[in-house]
Amino acid sequence: MSTRQDTRLSFPRIVANAIVRAQRLVERLAQPWFVQLVLRIALAVPFWKSGILKWHGFLQLNDTAIDLFTDEFRLHLPGGPYPFPAPAVFAFLSACGEVTFPVLLVLGLGTRLAAAGLLLMTCIIELTVPDGWPIHITWAAMALGIAAWGPGLISIDYLLGDRANRS
């Protein structure tokens, strides 16, 4: 009977020790510098992939990009949806932002500004494709996290002096 009682007492300890070990492993893996780097890359990828498809050559948009803003995309505002004003301008600005901001994020150069730019783009995308909010809220959360906590150790901004710790 004492063996059975020892087993019951030790099982909770075994579970508690396993949980503590798992927490320590997660803490070692989830270093702030690594999380910040992964956030920057994760936010950059979908915008880069979308932006690179809009170009036909250096500063030359493909016809599809302009057609999207002319014929397909609409701003879902009260009383709308409304067509984009100056669709060629919006297509050009969108394509520029979708290529430039991700590069800045990955390099960690002007990181907070790039994150703010992608946050603004995400808001406009949400007005254009309101059913995409589950993905858009994720992009917004990543952009806000990057803007709030900065680029991290693995960045050009860090080398240039952006080392403010925020809590």
Buried (B, 14 or more C-beta within 10 A) or exposed (E): EEEEEEEEEEEEEEEEEEEEEEEEEEEEEEEEEBBBBEBBEBBBEBBBEBBEEBBEEEEEBBEEBBEBBBEEBBBBEEEEEEEBEEBEEBBBBBBBBBBBBBBBBBBBBBBBEBBBBBBEBBBBBBBBBEEEEEBBEBBBBBBBBBBEBBBBBEBBBBEEEBEEEEE
